[in-house]
Amino acid sequence: MTPATQSPPLALITGASTGIGATYAERLAKRGYDLILVARDGAKLDQLAAEIGRHSDVNLRVFPADLTDSADLKRLEELIEATPALSLLVNNAGTILPGGFKDSAVDDIDRLIRLNVTSVARLSRVALDGLRKHPHGAIVNIASVLALAAEISDPVYTASKAFVLTFTQSMQTELADSGLYFQVVLPAATRTDIWHKSGKNIEEIPGMMEVGELVDAALSGFDKREPVTIPPLQDEVKWRQFEEIRKSLVPEFLQGRAAPRYR
């Protein structure tokens, strides 16, 4: 009797047409993942799928969708629910405001929150039940070092990435016994198209990391099952110390009386 052939793993990547998402697609294809590629620009998705198909023998599906549009987001949720083979969700789609908070239109702020926050939470929840059935089910959320550096960027983008960080860490705690792996990746400045949207000159930004190096580092953290991966952080001890201090504050918050300084 011929042994049954194991199906390849299947990953869904949002924001897959360019930059970090496209690079994840290329790297995961080399690892043998079948792919569902999601982004607004269908033509770029087709181009990427054709390029990957020339170098990898994997199954590819493109799914053009604007995740700030409730109907498109619902269509993607229905696809996830109808795809039990899905074993990895990469929530990468995100955008930035071209100006600061005071210079941004409320509709632009709303679209950013829908993409950077709402789609991450909704897609994670919709994928959760199916992913739990896989021995190596995982969700990777792309945040930013700005989640820890509120002084650097505009309030809405920074807060959206802080949400992604704390959302992922809370899932790691609540679902610690689920068998799922949750990774949050915190890139710093990375050479992608997002800088054109921000109106900044990419050549004037210090510490710019190439996108391939960023994704390779993130996947190294994925292989190590790191809960939080910060590719530009050179001294890992500092992060561990930061987390220890943060966690040490929790008992201090559980007090029924205000601190003496407020009385």
C-alpha positions in Angstrom: 0.0 0.0 0.0 1.3 3.4 -0.9 1.4 5.7 2.1 -0.8 8.8 2.0 0.8 12.0 0.9 0.8 14.7 3.5 -0.7 17.9 2.2 1.5 21.0 2.2 0.9 23.7 4.8 -1.3 26.6 3.7 -0.7 30.2 4.6 -2.8 33.3 4.1 -1.0 36.6 3.9 -2.7 40.0 3.9 -1.0 43.0 2.3 0.8 40.5 0.1 1.2 42.5 -3.1 4.4 44.4 -2.1 7.0 44.8 0.6 6.9 42.7 3.7 3.9 40.7 2.6 5.3 39.9 -0.8 8.6 38.8 0.8 6.8 36.6 3.2 5.0 35.0 0.3 8.3 34.3 -1.5 10.0 32.9 1.6 7.0 30.7 2.6 6.7 29.3 -0.9 10.4 28.2 -0.7 9.4 26.5 2.5 6.7 24.6 0.7 3.7 26.5 1.8 0.7 26.8 -0.5 -0.5 30.4 -0.4 -3.5 32.6 -0.4 -2.4 36.2 -1.2 -4.6 39.1 -0.2 -4.3 42.7 -1.1 -6.2 45.5 -2.8 -4.2 45.5 -6.0 -5.2 42.4 -8.0 -2.8 43.1 -10.8 0.2 43.2 -8.5 -1.0 40.0 -6.8 -1.2 38.3 -10.2 2.3 39.5 -11.0 3.7 38.2 -7.7 1.9 34.9 -8.0 3.3 34.4 -11.5 6.8 35.2 -10.3 6.5 32.8 -7.3 5.1 30.2 -9.6 8.2 30.3 -11.9 10.4 29.4 -8.9 8.2 27.3 -6.6 5.9 24.3 -7.2 3.2 25.5 -4.8 -0.5 26.2 -5.2 -1.3 29.9 -5.3 -4.6 31.7 -5.0 -4.9 35.5 -5.2 -7.8 37.2 -3.4 -8.1 40.9 -4.2 -9.8 42.7 -1.3 -9.8 46.1 0.4 -9.8 45.2 4.1 -11.1 48.6 5.0 -14.3 47.7 3.2 -16.7 45.7 5.3 -18.1 43.7 2.4 -14.6 42.7 1.2 -13.5 41.9 4.8 -16.6 39.7 5.1 -15.8 37.9 1.9 -12.3 37.1 3.2 -13.7 35.9 6.5 -16.0 33.5 4.6 -13.1 32.2 2.6 -11.1 31.5 5.8 -14.1 29.7 7.3 -14.4 27.6 4.2 -10.7 26.7 4.1 -10.0 24.2 6.9 -6.5 23.5 5.4 -5.3 27.0 6.5 -2.6 26.5 9.1 -0.9 30.0 9.1 -2.4 33.5 9.1 0.0 36.4 8.5 -1.7 39.7 9.4 0.6 42.1 7.6 -1.7 44.6 5.9 -1.3 48.1 7.2 -1.2 51.7 6.3 0.1 55.0 7.6 -1.2 58.6 7.6 0.6 61.0 5.3 0.6 63.7 8.0 0.3 63.9 11.8 -2.9 63.6 13.7 -3.8 67.3 13.5 -3.4 67.2 9.7 -5.3 64.0 9.0 -9.0 63.8 7.9 -11.2 61.8 10.2 -12.1 59.4 7.3 -8.4 58.6 6.8 -8.0 57.9 10.5 -11.0 55.6 10.4 -9.6 53.7 7.4 -6.3 53.2 9.2 -8.0 51.8 12.2 -10.1 49.5 10.1 -7.0 48.1 8.4 -4.4 48.2 11.1 -6.7 47.2 14.0 -10.1 45.9 13.0 -9.0 43.5 10.3 -6.3 42.0 12.5 -8.8 41.3 15.3 -11.5 40.0 13.1 -9.4 37.8 10.9 -7.6 36.3 13.9 -10.9 35.4 15.5 -12.4 33.9 12.4 -9.2 31.9 11.7 -8.8 30.7 15.3 -11.1 27.7 15.4 -9.8 26.2 12.2 -6.1 26.9 13.2 -6.6 25.0 16.5 -7.1 21.8 14.5 -3.6 21.9 13.1 -0.6 20.6 15.0 1.4 23.6 14.0 -1.4 26.3 13.6 -0.1 29.8 14.0 -0.9 33.5 13.7 1.8 36.1 12.9 0.9 39.7 13.4 3.1 42.5 12.1 3.3 45.4 14.5 6.2 47.9 14.8 8.8 49.1 17.3 6.6 52.2 17.4 4.4 50.3 19.7 7.1 50.9 22.3 8.1 54.4 21.1 5.1 56.7 21.2 7.3 59.7 20.8 8.5 58.9 17.2 5.4 58.8 14.9 1.8 60.0 14.6 -0.6 59.0 17.4 -3.0 56.9 15.4 -0.4 54.7 13.6 1.6 54.3 16.8 -1.5 53.4 18.8 -2.6 50.9 16.1 0.7 49.1 16.4 0.5 49.1 20.2 -2.8 47.4 19.8 -1.3 44.7 17.6 1.4 44.1 20.2 -0.9 43.9 23.3 -3.6 42.0 21.3 -1.0 39.3 20.4 0.4 39.1 23.9 -3.0 38.8 25.4 -3.9 36.0 23.0 -0.6 34.2 24.0 -1.9 34.3 27.6 -5.6 33.5 27.0 -4.8 30.7 24.5 -1.6 29.3 26.1 -3.1 25.8 26.2 -4.6 25.9 22.7 -1.6 24.5 20.9 -1.4 27.5 18.7 1.6 29.7 18.3 1.2 33.5 18.2 4.1 35.6 17.1 4.2 39.4 16.9 6.9 41.0 14.9 8.2 44.5 15.6 10.0 45.9 12.6 11.7 49.3 12.7 12.1 51.4 9.5 12.0 48.9 6.6 12.4 49.7 2.9 8.9 49.3 1.6 6.3 51.4 -0.3 4.7 52.6 3.0 7.1 55.5 3.0 5.7 56.9 -0.2 2.3 57.1 1.5 3.8 59.0 4.4 5.4 61.6 2.2 8.9 61.0 3.7 12.1 60.7 1.8 13.2 57.1 2.5 16.9 58.1 2.0 16.7 60.5 4.9 15.5 57.9 7.4 18.3 56.4 9.6 18.6 52.7 10.3 16.6 51.5 7.2 16.5 47.7 7.0 16.1 45.9 3.8 12.8 44.0 3.6 14.5 40.6 2.9 16.6 40.9 6.0 13.6 41.9 8.1 11.5 38.9 6.9 14.3 36.4 7.3 14.9 37.6 10.8 11.1 37.3 11.5 11.1 33.8 10.2 14.1 32.9 12.3 12.1 34.1 15.3 9.1 32.0 14.0 11.3 28.9 13.9 12.5 29.6 17.5 8.9 30.1 18.6 9.6 33.5 19.9 6.5 35.3 21.3 7.9 38.7 20.3 10.4 39.2 17.6 12.3 42.5 17.3 14.7 42.2 14.4 16.6 45.5 14.9 17.1 45.1 18.6 20.7 44.2 19.1 20.7 43.5 22.9 18.0 40.9 23.6 18.7 41.2 27.3 17.1 44.7 27.3 13.8 43.3 26.0 13.8 40.6 28.7 14.5 43.2 31.4 11.7 45.5 30.0 9.2 42.6 30.1 10.2 41.7 33.6 9.7 45.3 34.8 6.4 45.5 33.0 5.1 42.3 34.5 6.3 43.3 38.0 3.9 46.3 37.8 0.8 44.0 37.5 0.5 43.3 41.2 0.8 47.1 41.8 -2.2 47.7 39.7 -4.4 45.4 41.7 -5.0 47.8 44.6 -8.3 48.8 46.1 -7.0 52.2 47.3 -5.4 55.1 45.5 -1.7 55.6 46.1 -0.8 57.9 48.9 0.4 60.6 46.5 -3.2 61.0 45.3 -4.7 61.3 48.8 
